[in-house]
Amino acid sequence: GRLRDAGLVERRPEAADVIVVNTCSVTAEADRAARAFIRRARRENPRARILATGCYAQRAPTELASLPGVAAVIGNSHKALAPQVALELAGFDRPVPMPLVTIPSILAGSSGPLVLADDRFAHSFLEEARLQPGAQTRPNLKIQEGCGNRCSFCVIPQTRGSSRSLPAAAVLSQVKAFVAAGGNELVISGINLGRWGHDLDAMPGEPRPRLAALIRGILVGTALPRLRLSSIEPMDWDDELITLMSQFGASRLARHAHLPLQSGSDAVLRRMHRRYRPWHYGEKAAALLRAAGPHLTLGADVMIGFPGETDREFEETLDFIRELPFGYLHLFPFSPRPGTRAWKLHEETPVPCDVVSERMAALRRLAAEKSQAHRERMVGVHLDAITLRTPAGLATVGRTSALTENFIPVEIEASLPANRLVRICPTGLNSEGFLVAAEAVAAAVHAAVPPVL
């Protein structure tokens, strides 16, 4: 958005003057994919100047700077400066207005790739570019950055810094503008969303800001038709947040809860330095199901092959997952990250690759069974949904892609524009496991609830 305002236009990588690569580093595969993309971009467009940013740029900036074609590496600690650097790489000499600083020339006098990354995160900020219902029917509003947890496997505290929150007034302003522009569903997200507000100061005479109060403020103080919460750690689902699911879950708050699990084994969770035990997780899941009802879609992340994971510990995870009504699972093999405690654990007690593959296969089968059973329970149930941008192949046969408020993909047997709230009654599942609905009618838009005194 800042570069557009400065006069630059977007082109495909092969036709661009500057290619901005936003990297991930949560796994070794993410690192590899970033390097492969940079090399491919270099081959396809040798004259382009490449700016690498994101988590890999923060974790290993000199490693990225050594790749041919990379002109600048901007870590998350300096991400506020990335627009200015990109502008200068493109040959423009006018500064880009930025929330923290404006530097006349960042590249002046530099020889070789520019590298900006440190552990202070002084030039990191939460972007406040206005959300518009356009290419993304359901955009994410990121309200929290960084993480103060110290899970033994995770590199995020190193690459994102400590927890930082977008102030409530800025969040509400964004939501209201999104609604005014015609938006219908907004996803509230963060690196560790449940920690929102912990770094903010309380107003005189008021309690410290907390996520539940912010969500209530959105639901009461704006006309947003549907709000969806992204991943929230199990122990951050406090009573007030669960109460909101009970109060608004059948109307404007999506009946969808993603609680990272990682493992169903107590011993493994302790080695991971996770802040809950399996029974804690089960209690939160049960409370959410009581609050939102049986139509709640419960999702989780599960890591396979954490160092030292025994057959018995893996079976504990399988048994735990079997007992809960998960609607989907995101499955990941453990990936050792340099600088983490689990990196050393992996050196001491690695789980063999063939064992990880076998366990992944077993969990994929179980995840597919859980997902199938959950979706079959929705057949014949009236559900609210939002239409999405339909792939061309589906649109040509007069069908529309949609997503239910409880996070299940739908194929509607009618041609509808994107960003329309509809009510459906699924008649079955297609070969891909999507719900199928023969028709859709306009969904009722629920009004904001007046404040409870």
C-alpha positions in Angstrom: 0.0 0.0 0.0 2.8 2.4 0.8 4.6 1.6 -2.4 1.4 2.2 -4.5 1.0 5.5 -2.8 4.5 6.4 -3.8 3.8 5.7 -7.5 5.0 2.1 -7.9 2.8 -0.5 -9.6 2.7 -4.3 -9.2 4.0 -6.6 -11.9 4.7 -10.3 -12.1 8.2 -11.3 -10.7 9.6 -11.8 -14.2 8.7 -8.2 -15.1 9.5 -6.4 -11.8 12.3 -4.0 -11.0 12.2 -5.1 -7.3 11.0 -8.4 -6.0 10.0 -8.4 -2.3 10.2 -11.9 -0.7 8.5 -12.3 2.6 10.0 -15.4 4.2 9.0 -17.9 6.8 11.4 -19.8 9.1 9.1 -21.9 11.2 10.6 -25.1 9.7 13.6 -26.1 7.7 11.3 -26.7 4.7 10.1 -23.1 4.9 13.8 -22.0 4.7 14.4 -24.2 1.7 11.3 -22.9 -0.1 12.4 -19.3 0.4 15.8 -20.0 -1.0 14.3 -21.9 -3.9 12.0 -19.0 -4.7 14.8 -16.4 -4.6 17.0 -18.6 -6.9 14.1 -19.0 -9.3 13.3 -15.3 -9.3 16.9 -14.6 -10.0 16.9 -17.0 -13.0 13.7 -15.6 -14.5 14.6 -12.0 -13.9 18.4 -11.4 -13.6 18.1 -7.6 -13.6 15.6 -7.5 -10.7 16.8 -6.4 -7.3 15.6 -8.8 -4.5 14.5 -7.6 -1.1 14.2 -10.4 1.4 12.3 -9.8 4.6 10.3 -11.8 7.2 11.4 -14.4 9.7 14.2 -16.1 7.8 15.6 -12.6 7.2 15.5 -12.0 10.9 16.9 -15.4 12.0 19.8 -15.7 9.4 20.2 -12.4 7.5 23.8 -13.1 6.3 22.7 -16.5 4.9 20.1 -14.8 2.7 22.4 -11.9 1.8 24.8 -14.4 0.3 22.3 -15.6 -2.3 22.9 -14.1 -5.8 20.5 -11.3 -6.7 19.7 -10.3 -3.1 20.2 -6.6 -2.8 18.8 -6.1 0.7 17.8 -8.2 3.7 15.3 -6.5 6.1 14.6 -8.5 9.3 11.3 -8.2 11.2 13.1 -5.9 13.6 13.4 -3.3 10.8 10.3 -4.1 8.7 9.0 -0.5 9.0 11.9 0.5 6.8 11.2 -2.1 4.0 9.0 0.2 1.9 11.7 2.9 1.8 14.4 0.4 0.9 12.2 -1.1 -1.9 11.6 2.4 -3.2 15.3 3.2 -3.3 16.1 -0.2 -5.0 13.5 0.7 -7.7 15.4 4.0 -8.3 12.9 6.4 -6.7 14.4 9.2 -4.5 11.4 10.3 -2.6 10.8 9.0 0.9 7.8 6.9 1.9 5.9 8.2 5.0 6.2 5.6 7.7 4.7 5.4 11.2 7.9 5.5 13.1 10.7 7.0 11.0 11.4 8.5 7.6 15.0 8.1 6.4 16.1 10.2 3.4 18.4 7.4 2.1 19.0 4.0 3.6 21.2 2.6 0.8 23.5 5.6 0.4 27.1 4.5 0.8 26.3 0.8 1.2 28.5 -1.7 -0.6 27.1 -5.2 -1.2 23.7 -6.2 0.1 22.1 -4.1 2.8 21.4 -6.0 6.0 19.1 -4.6 8.7 18.3 -7.0 11.5 18.9 -6.9 15.3 17.2 -8.1 18.5 15.7 -4.8 19.6 12.7 -4.7 17.1 12.8 -0.9 17.3 11.5 -0.5 13.7 8.9 -3.2 13.8 5.3 -2.2 13.9 1.8 -3.6 13.3 0.6 -2.4 9.9 -2.5 -0.3 9.8 -3.3 -0.3 6.1 -7.0 -0.2 5.6 -8.7 -3.5 5.0 -10.9 -3.7 1.9 -13.1 -6.6 0.9 -11.5 -7.3 -2.5 -9.1 -10.1 -3.5 -9.7 -11.7 -0.1 -13.3 -12.1 0.8 -12.4 -12.8 4.4 -9.2 -10.8 5.2 -7.1 -11.1 8.3 -6.8 -8.1 10.7 -3.6 -8.7 12.6 -3.9 -7.2 16.0 -1.0 -8.8 17.8 2.7 -9.5 17.0 5.4 -11.5 18.7 5.4 -14.1 21.5 6.6 -14.3 25.0 6.2 -18.0 25.4 9.3 -20.2 25.3 8.2 -23.4 23.7 11.3 -25.5 23.3 10.8 -26.2 19.6 9.8 -22.7 18.5 12.0 -20.0 16.9 9.2 -17.4 16.8 10.4 -15.4 19.9 13.7 -14.9 18.1 12.2 -13.9 14.8 9.2 -11.9 15.9 10.2 -10.4 19.3 8.1 -9.9 22.4 4.3 -9.6 22.3 3.0 -6.3 20.9 -0.6 -5.2 20.5 -2.5 -2.9 18.2 -4.5 -0.5 20.5 -8.2 -1.1 20.8 -9.1 2.2 19.2 -7.1 1.3 16.1 -8.7 -2.1 15.9 -12.2 -0.7 16.1 -11.4 1.9 13.5 -10.2 -0.8 11.2 -13.3 -2.9 11.7 -15.7 0.0 11.2 -13.9 1.0 7.9 -14.1 -2.6 6.7 -17.8 -2.7 7.4 -18.3 0.7 5.7 -16.5 -0.7 2.6 -19.0 -3.6 2.4 -17.0 -6.3 4.3 -19.0 -9.2 5.8 -16.5 -11.5 7.5 -13.3 -10.5 9.2 -10.7 -12.8 10.8 -8.9 -11.4 13.9 -5.4 -12.9 14.0 -2.0 -12.6 15.8 1.1 -14.6 16.4 -0.1 -15.3 20.0 -3.6 -13.8 19.8 -4.6 -14.6 23.3 -1.9 -12.3 24.7 -3.4 -9.3 23.0 -3.5 -6.3 25.4 -1.0 -7.6 27.9 1.5 -5.0 26.8 -1.0 -2.1 26.8 -1.5 0.3 29.6 -5.0 0.5 31.3 -7.0 3.7 31.0 -7.5 5.4 34.4 -10.2 3.5 36.4 -10.4 0.7 33.9 -9.0 -2.9 33.9 -6.0 -3.8 31.8 -7.0 -4.5 28.2 -7.8 -8.2 27.4 -8.8 -10.0 24.3 -12.3 -10.9 25.5 -13.1 -7.2 26.2 -11.9 -6.2 22.7 -14.0 -8.9 21.0 -17.0 -7.8 23.0 -16.3 -4.2 22.0 -16.2 -5.2 18.3 -19.5 -7.2 18.6 -21.3 -4.5 20.5 -19.7 -1.4 19.0 -19.7 -2.2 15.3 -22.1 -3.6 12.7 -19.6 -6.3 11.5 -21.9 -9.2 10.4 -19.4 -12.0 11.3 -16.2 -12.1 13.3 -13.9 -15.1 13.3 -11.1 -15.8 15.8 -7.9 -17.4 14.5 -5.7 -19.7 16.6 -5.7 -19.1 20.4 -3.7 -21.0 22.9 -5.8 -23.4 25.1 -5.1 -21.6 28.4 -6.0 -18.2 26.8 -9.6 -19.3 26.4 -10.7 -17.7 29.7 -14.3 -17.8 31.0 -15.2 -14.4 29.5 -14.0 -15.4 26.0 -15.9 -18.7 26.2 -19.0 -16.8 27.4 -18.8 -14.7 24.2 -19.0 -17.9 22.2 -22.2 -18.8 24.1 -23.7 -15.3 23.6 -22.8 -14.6 20.0 -21.9 -18.0 18.6 -25.2 -18.6 16.9 -25.2 -15.2 15.3 -22.1 -13.0 14.7 -19.1 -14.9 16.2 -18.1 -17.9 14.1 -18.5 -21.2 15.9 -15.0 -22.2 15.1 -12.1 -22.6 17.6 -8.6 -23.5 16.8 -6.6 -24.6 19.9 -3.0 -25.6 19.2 -2.5 -29.1 20.7 1.0 -30.2 19.5 0.8 -33.5 21.5 -1.7 -35.5 23.6 1.1 -36.9 25.8 1.8 -35.2 29.1 5.5 -36.1 29.0 5.9 -34.7 25.5 4.1 -31.4 26.4 6.4 -31.0 29.3 9.5 -31.4 27.1 7.9 -28.9 24.7 7.5 -26.4 27.6 3.9 -26.0 26.7 1.7 -24.3 29.4 -1.0 -26.9 29.7 -1.5 -30.6 30.2 -3.8 -32.9 28.1 -6.6 -32.7 30.7 -6.4 -28.9 30.7 -6.9 -29.0 26.9 -9.8 -31.4 27.3 -11.5 -29.1 29.8 -11.3 -26.1 27.5 -12.6 -28.0 24.5 -15.5 -29.3 26.6 -16.3 -25.7 27.8 -16.3 -24.4 24.2 -18.6 -27.2 23.1 -21.0 -26.5 25.9 -20.9 -22.8 25.0 -21.2 -23.0 21.2 -23.1 -26.3 20.8 -22.5 -29.4 18.7 -22.0 -27.3 15.5 -18.7 -25.9 16.8 -15.8 -26.9 14.6 -12.8 -27.6 16.7 -9.3 -27.6 15.1 -5.8 -28.2 16.3 -2.1 -28.3 15.3 -0.3 -31.5 16.1 3.4 -32.1 15.9 4.8 -35.6 15.1 8.3 -36.8 16.0 9.3 -34.4 18.8 12.7 -35.5 20.1 12.4 -38.6 22.3 8.7 -39.3 21.4 8.2 -43.0 22.1 5.6 -45.3 20.6 3.7 -45.2 23.9 3.7 -41.3 23.9 2.5 -41.3 20.3 -0.3 -43.7 21.2 -1.3 -41.3 24.0 -1.7 -38.6 21.3 -3.8 -40.9 19.1 -6.0 -41.9 22.0 -6.5 -38.3 23.1 -7.4 -37.1 19.6 -9.9 -40.0 19.2 -11.8 -38.8 22.3 -12.3 -35.2 21.1 -14.7 -34.2 18.3 -12.1 -32.5 16.1 -13.3 -31.1 12.8 -9.8 -30.9 11.3 -6.2 -31.2 12.3 -3.0 -29.5 10.9 -0.3 -32.0 11.1 3.5 -31.2 11.1 6.6 -33.3 11.5 9.1 -31.9 14.0 11.7 -29.6 12.4 14.8 -28.7 14.5 15.4 -25.0 14.6 18.8 -23.6 15.4 19.0 -21.8 18.7 16.1 -23.6 20.3 16.2 -26.1 23.2 14.7 -28.8 21.0 17.7 -28.4 18.6 19.9 -30.0 21.3 17.2 -32.6 22.2 17.1 -33.6 18.6 20.8 -34.2 18.6 20.4 -36.4 21.7 17.2 -38.4 21.0 16.0 -37.9 17.4 13.0 -39.8 16.1 14.0 -41.8 12.9 12.5 -40.4 9.7 10.8 -43.6 8.8 9.1 -43.7 12.2 7.9 -40.1 11.7 6.5 -41.0 8.3 4.6 -43.9 9.8 3.2 -41.8 12.5 2.2 -39.0 10.1 0.3 -41.6 8.0 -1.5 -42.9 11.0 -2.5 -39.4 12.1 -3.6 -38.4 8.6 -6.0 -41.4 8.6 -7.4 -40.5 11.9 -7.7 -36.8 11.0 -9.6 -37.7 7.8 -12.0 -39.9 9.8 -12.6 -37.1 12.3 -13.2 -34.5 9.6 -15.5 -36.8 7.6 -17.6 -37.6 10.7 -17.9 -33.9 11.7 -18.9 -32.8 8.2 -21.5 -35.6 7.9 -23.1 -34.3 11.0 -23.8 -31.0 9.2 -25.8 -32.6 6.4 -29.4 -31.5 6.8 -28.5 -28.7 9.2 -29.3 -25.1 8.3 -26.0 -23.1 8.4 -24.9 -19.6 7.6 -22.1 -19.2 5.0 -20.2 -16.6 3.0 -19.6 -17.0 -0.7 -15.9 -16.9 -1.8 -14.1 -16.1 -5.1 -15.0 -19.2 -7.0 -12.3 -21.0 -9.1 -13.0 -20.7 -12.9 -13.5 -24.4 -13.4 -16.3 -24.5 -10.8 -17.8 -21.2 -12.0 -18.2 -22.5 -15.6 -20.5 -25.2 -14.4 -22.7 -22.7 -12.5 -21.4 -23.5 -9.0 -20.1 -21.3 -6.2 -17.5 -21.8 -3.5 -18.5 -20.8 0.1 -17.4 -21.3 3.7 -19.8 -22.0 6.5 -19.6 -19.9 9.7 -18.3 -23.0 11.4 -15.4 -23.3 9.0 -16.5 -26.0 6.5 -16.0 -25.6 2.7 -19.2 -25.7 0.7 -20.1 -26.1 -3.0 -23.4 -24.3 -3.8 -25.3 -25.4 -6.9 -25.9 -21.9 -8.1 -23.9 -18.9 -9.5 -23.4 -16.3 -6.8 -21.0 -13.3 -6.4 -18.3 -13.4 -3.7 -18.8 -11.8 -0.3 -22.5 -12.6 0.0 -23.9 -13.9 3.3 -26.2 -16.9 2.6 -28.1 -19.6 4.5 -27.8 -23.2 3.3 -29.0 -26.7 4.1 -26.4 -29.2 2.9 -27.6 -32.3 1.2 -24.4 -34.3 1.3 -20.6 -34.3 0.7 -18.8 -34.2 -2.7 -15.7 -36.3 -3.6 -13.5 -33.7 -2.0 -15.3 -33.8 1.3 -17.0 -30.4 0.8 -20.6 -29.9 1.8 -23.0 -29.6 -1.1 -26.0 -27.3 -1.1 -28.6 -27.3 -3.8 -29.6 -23.7 -3.1 -28.9 -20.7 -0.9 -31.0 -17.9 0.5 -29.9 -14.6 1.9 -28.8 -14.9 5.5 -30.3 -12.6 8.2 -27.8 -10.0 9.3 -27.8 -9.7 13.1 -27.7 -6.3 14.7 -25.1 -5.3 17.2 -26.1 -6.2 20.8 -26.5 -3.3 23.2 -24.0 -3.2 26.0 -24.7 -5.3 29.1 -24.6 -3.1 32.2 
